[in-house]
C-alpha cells in the first residue's frame, strides 16, 4: 500500500456531502482492507431525519470491491479476491439469533464498516470478515455485487411474509426496493404482479422489472388494484414507501387471507389508523422486515449470478466519488433516477 490517505465522501446532510481526506485504514488481525469499486446509494442513506443526528459520517453499505490487504489469521480470503460485504452482521448466539430473528440482534445493529462505502478503501472488522464477507462469482460485476445487500433484505421480507408461487403481489412504491421486490417475486414464481407509484418514470421501470400491470398512485388505489388484478385484492401487499396515503391504502388492498409487508420505515412517533376489525374479519396478517442475514445474502448473490435477477438495467447513474453529493440529491429527489452507483476509484 503506497497511499497514506483515503478519499471519502462525508455526509453532513442531504445537500452537503463533502469530499475529504482521511488516514488510510489498516487491516488488523482477522480483518480485511477492501478497495471499493462500486457503492450503491440506498434510500435509507437519504432519510435525513435518521442520518443527520449522527453526522458528520461516511455512509455507504452496498459495496463491492477487491481485497487489498489481508490481516493476520485470515485464511478464507487473499489479496485480489473479488468480494462484497455486509455492514451489519449478527452474533449468531443470542436469544434472537437462535430463534432466527437476526435483524433484532444487538450485534447486528451495532456492527459496521470503517469508515463506510463512500470511500476508496474500507476496513472490514473481524466479525464482518467471519460472517459477512462473500466472494463474488466471476459472472457478477462489481456494480451487480452492490445489489447483494438490498436484494438480501428483499428476500428476507418476502420469506417472512410467506410469499408462495402463484400468489398475486401488489407493490406500493416503485423505487429500487419496489423494483427488487417485483423482480424477486417474479423469479420466485409469483402470479400476477401489480405496481403503483406517483412517478411515471418509475412505473415504466416497474414494468421493465416484471410487473404485469402498473398504475399511478394518485387516485383511489384499492379500486385501481382490483381493476388490474381481476377484481381482487392482492395475496401479498408490499409497501415500499413511507408516504401516509400508501400506508393507509395498503390495509384495503389485501385480499381475504392476504398478507401485508411494511418494508419502508416511517418516522419515529408517526401513527396510522389501524382497521383492526376489518383485518381480523378478512384474516389479513401484517409483517415488518429489516435487514437480511447472511443466508439471504448468499441466495441474493446466486440469483444475481444465475441472472434470475437482472440488476444491471436498474442502474440509472454512475458517478465518481467526487460527485457523491449529486448522487444523494438524485436519490432524495426521487425523480428520473432508480439506482445510483458511486465508483470510488474514479
C-alpha positions in Angstrom: 0.0 0.0 0.0 1.6 3.2 -1.1 -1.2 5.7 -0.3 -1.3 7.2 3.2 -4.7 8.9 2.8 -8.1 7.7 1.9 -10.5 9.9 -0.1 -14.0 9.7 1.4 -17.4 11.4 0.8 -18.6 12.8 4.2 -22.3 13.2 4.9 -23.3 16.4 6.8 -26.8 16.5 5.4 -28.5 15.5 2.1 -27.4 18.7 0.4 -24.0 18.8 1.9 -21.7 15.9 1.1 -18.0 16.8 1.1 -15.0 15.1 -0.4 -12.4 14.8 2.3 -9.1 13.0 3.0 -8.7 10.7 6.0 -5.9 8.4 7.2 -5.7 5.1 5.4 -7.3 2.3 7.5 -5.2 -0.8 8.1 -6.2 -4.4 8.3 -5.7 -5.7 11.8 -5.8 -9.4 12.9 -8.7 -11.1 11.4 -9.6 -8.1 9.3 -9.6 -7.2 5.6 -9.0 -3.9 3.7 -11.2 -3.6 0.7 -10.6 -1.4 -2.3 -14.1 -0.2 -3.1 -15.0 -0.5 -6.8 -18.7 0.2 -6.5 -21.0 1.5 -3.8 -24.8 2.0 -4.1 -26.7 4.9 -2.6 -29.6 3.4 -0.6 -32.9 5.1 0.1 -32.0 4.9 3.8 -28.9 7.0 3.2 -31.1 10.0 2.4 -33.5 9.6 5.3 -32.3 12.9 6.8 -34.4 12.6 10.0 -32.4 9.4 10.7 -28.9 10.3 9.4 -28.4 13.9 10.4 -28.3 13.3 14.1 -25.2 11.1 13.5 -23.5 13.5 11.1 -20.8 14.0 10.0 -20.1 10.5 8.9 -19.2 8.4 5.9 -22.2 6.4 4.7 -22.4 3.6 2.1 -23.3 0.0 2.9 -24.0 -1.5 -0.5 -20.4 -2.3 -1.6 -18.3 -4.5 -3.8 -14.6 -4.4 -4.5 -11.3 -6.2 -4.1 -9.3 -7.4 -1.1 -6.3 -5.1 -0.9 -4.8 -6.2 2.4 -5.3 -9.3 4.5 -4.9 -9.2 8.3 -3.1 -11.8 10.3 -5.0 -15.0 10.8 -7.4 -14.6 7.8 -7.4 -17.8 5.7 -10.7 -17.6 3.7 -9.6 -14.6 1.6 -6.5 -13.5 -0.2 -5.3 -10.3 -1.8 -7.1 -9.7 -5.1 -10.3 -11.6 -4.3 -13.4 -10.0 -5.6 -15.9 -9.6 -2.7 -19.0 -8.0 -1.4 -19.6 -7.4 2.3 -22.4 -6.9 4.8 -22.0 -3.9 7.1 -24.4 -5.4 9.8 -23.8 -8.9 10.9 -25.5 -11.0 13.7 -23.8 -12.6 16.7 -25.4 -16.0 15.9 -25.6 -16.8 19.6 -28.1 -14.5 21.3 -31.8 -15.4 22.0 -32.9 -13.6 18.9 -30.4 -15.2 16.5 -31.1 -18.7 17.9 -34.8 -18.0 17.0 -33.9 -16.9 13.5 -34.7 -13.3 14.3 -31.3 -12.0 13.2 -32.5 -8.4 12.4 -33.2 -7.6 16.1 -29.8 -8.9 17.3 -28.0 -6.2 19.2 -24.7 -7.1 17.5 -26.3 -6.7 14.0 -27.5 -3.3 14.9 -24.1 -2.1 16.2 -21.6 -3.6 13.6 -20.4 -1.5 10.6 -17.6 -0.7 8.2 -14.7 1.7 8.8 -15.3 4.3 7.6 -18.2 3.5 5.1 -18.7 2.5 1.5 -18.4 6.0 0.0 -14.6 5.8 0.3 -11.7 4.5 -1.8 -10.9 1.9 0.9 -12.8 0.4 3.8 -11.6 -1.7 6.7 -13.8 -4.8 7.3 -13.7 -5.7 11.0 -13.1 -9.2 12.2 -16.7 -10.1 12.9 -17.7 -8.9 9.5 -15.0 -11.0 7.8 -16.1 -14.0 9.8 -19.7 -14.0 8.8 -20.4 -11.1 6.4 -17.9 -11.2 3.5 -18.7 -13.1 0.4 -16.7 -13.8 -2.7 -18.2 -12.5 -5.9 -18.6 -15.1 -8.7 -16.8 -14.0 -11.9 -20.2 -13.7 -13.6 -21.3 -10.9 -11.2 -19.8 -7.5 -11.9 -18.9 -5.1 -9.0 -21.9 -3.0 -9.9 -24.2 -6.0 -9.7 -22.5 -7.0 -6.5 -23.7 -3.9 -4.7 -27.2 -5.3 -5.1 -26.5 -8.3 -2.8 -27.3 -6.3 0.3 -30.6 -4.7 -0.8 -31.7 -7.9 -2.5 -31.0 -9.9 0.6 -33.3 -7.6 2.5 -36.0 -8.1 -0.1 -35.7 -11.9 0.0 -36.0 -11.9 3.8 -39.0 -9.8 3.6 -40.8 -12.0 1.1 -39.8 -15.1 3.1 -41.3 -13.9 6.4 -44.4 -12.6 4.6 -44.9 -16.1 3.2 -44.8 -15.4 -0.5 -45.8 -18.5 -2.4 -45.7 -19.5 -6.0 -48.8 -18.3 -7.7 -49.6 -15.5 -5.2 -50.7 -12.2 -6.6 -48.5 -9.4 -5.5 -49.1 -5.6 -5.2 -46.1 -3.4 -4.7 -46.7 0.2 -3.5 -43.7 2.3 -4.3 -41.5 1.6 -7.3 -38.1 2.9 -6.2 -35.2 0.4 -6.1 -36.7 -1.6 -3.2 -40.0 -1.9 -5.0 -38.3 -2.9 -8.3 -36.3 -5.6 -6.5 -39.4 -6.9 -4.8 -41.1 -7.1 -8.3 -38.1 -8.9 -9.8 -37.7 -11.3 -6.8 -41.4 -12.1 -6.7 -41.3 -13.0 -10.4 -38.2 -15.1 -10.0 -39.7 -17.0 -7.1 -42.9 -17.9 -9.1 -45.4 -15.2 -8.0 -48.6 -15.0 -10.1 -49.9 -11.6 -11.2 -47.7 -8.7 -10.1 -49.1 -5.1 -10.0 -47.2 -2.0 -9.0 -48.1 1.6 -8.2 -46.1 4.8 -7.8 -46.7 8.6 -8.2 -43.8 8.9 -10.6 -44.4 7.7 -14.2 -40.7 7.1 -14.8 -40.7 4.6 -12.0 -43.9 3.0 -13.3 -42.1 2.2 -16.5 -39.2 0.8 -14.6 -41.6 -1.4 -12.6 -43.0 -2.8 -15.9 -39.4 -3.5 -17.1 -38.7 -5.2 -13.8 -41.5 -7.7 -14.4 -44.8 -6.1 -13.3 -47.8 -7.3 -15.2 -49.7 -4.1 -14.6 -48.9 -0.6 -13.3 -50.9 2.4 -12.4 -50.3 5.9 -11.0 -51.0 6.1 -7.2 -52.7 9.5 -7.4 -56.2 8.1 -7.5 -58.2 5.6 -5.4 -55.6 2.8 -5.1 -57.7 -0.2 -3.9 -60.1 0.3 -6.8 -57.3 0.6 -9.4 -55.7 -2.6 -7.9 -58.8 -4.6 -8.3 -59.2 -3.4 -11.9 -55.7 -4.6 -12.6 -56.0 -7.9 -10.6 -59.2 -9.4 -12.0 -61.4 -7.8 -9.4 -59.5 -9.0 -6.4 -57.1 -7.6 -3.8 -53.6 -9.0 -3.7 -52.5 -12.0 -1.8 -49.3 -10.1 -0.8 -49.2 -6.3 -0.5 -45.6 -4.9 -0.2 -45.3 -1.3 1.0 -42.0 0.2 -0.2 -42.8 3.8 0.7 -43.4 5.7 4.0 -45.9 8.0 2.3 -49.0 8.1 4.6 -51.5 7.7 1.7 -49.8 4.5 0.6 -49.6 3.1 4.2 -53.3 3.8 4.7 -54.3 2.3 1.3 -52.4 -0.9 2.0 -54.9 -2.0 4.6 -57.6 -2.0 1.9 -55.5 -3.7 -0.8 -55.0 -7.1 0.7 -57.4 -9.9 -0.4 -59.0 -12.1 2.3 -56.4 -14.3 3.8 -53.7 -12.0 2.5 -50.5 -10.6 3.9 -49.2 -7.0 4.2 -45.4 -6.4 4.4 -44.4 -3.0 5.5 -40.9 -2.7 4.1 -40.1 1.0 4.4 -39.9 2.6 7.8 -41.8 5.7 8.8 -40.5 8.4 11.1 -40.4 7.7 14.8 -43.6 8.7 16.5 -45.8 8.5 13.4 -49.0 6.6 13.9 -51.7 5.4 11.5 -55.3 4.3 11.7 -55.5 0.5 12.1 -58.7 -1.1 10.8 -58.5 -4.0 13.3 -62.0 -5.4 12.8 -61.7 -5.5 9.0 -58.3 -7.1 9.1 -59.5 -9.6 11.7 -62.6 -10.4 9.7 -60.7 -10.9 6.5 -57.9 -12.9 8.1 -55.2 -10.4 6.9 -51.8 -10.7 8.5 -49.2 -7.9 8.9 -45.4 -8.3 8.7 -42.4 -6.0 9.0 -38.9 -6.6 7.8 -35.5 -5.1 8.2 -32.0 -6.2 7.1 -31.0 -9.5 5.5 -29.0 -12.2 7.4 -26.0 -14.0 5.7 -28.1 -16.8 4.3 -30.2 -14.3 2.4 -27.1 -12.6 1.1 -25.8 -15.9 -0.3 -29.1 -16.5 -2.0 -29.1 -13.0 -3.4 -25.6 -13.5 -4.9 -26.7 -16.7 -6.5 -29.8 -15.1 -8.0 -27.6 -12.4 -9.5 -25.1 -14.9 -10.8 -27.7 -17.0 -12.5 -29.4 -13.9 -13.9 -32.7 -14.7 -12.2 -32.4 -11.1 -11.1 -31.2 -8.7 -13.8 -29.8 -5.8 -11.7 -27.8 -4.1 -14.4 -30.7 -2.5 -16.0 -31.9 -0.8 -12.8 -28.8 1.4 -12.6 -29.5 4.9 -14.0 -26.5 6.8 -12.8 -22.8 6.0 -12.3 -20.8 8.7 -10.6 -17.2 9.3 -9.4 -16.6 9.7 -5.7 -16.3 13.5 -6.1 -20.0 13.6 -7.3 -21.4 11.6 -4.4 -23.3 14.7 -3.3 -25.0 14.9 -6.6 -26.0 11.2 -6.2 -27.6 12.0 -2.9 -29.7 14.7 -4.5 -30.8 12.3 -7.3 -31.9 9.7 -4.8 -33.5 12.2 -2.4 -35.5 13.9 -5.2 -36.7 10.5 -6.4 -37.5 11.7 -10.0 -35.7 10.2 -13.0 -33.3 8.0 -11.1 -33.5 4.5 -9.8 -30.2 3.1 -8.7 -27.2 5.5 -8.3 -23.8 3.8 -8.1 -20.7 5.6 -6.8 -17.4 4.4 -8.3 -14.8 5.5 -5.7 -11.8 4.6 -7.9 -12.8 7.3 -10.4 
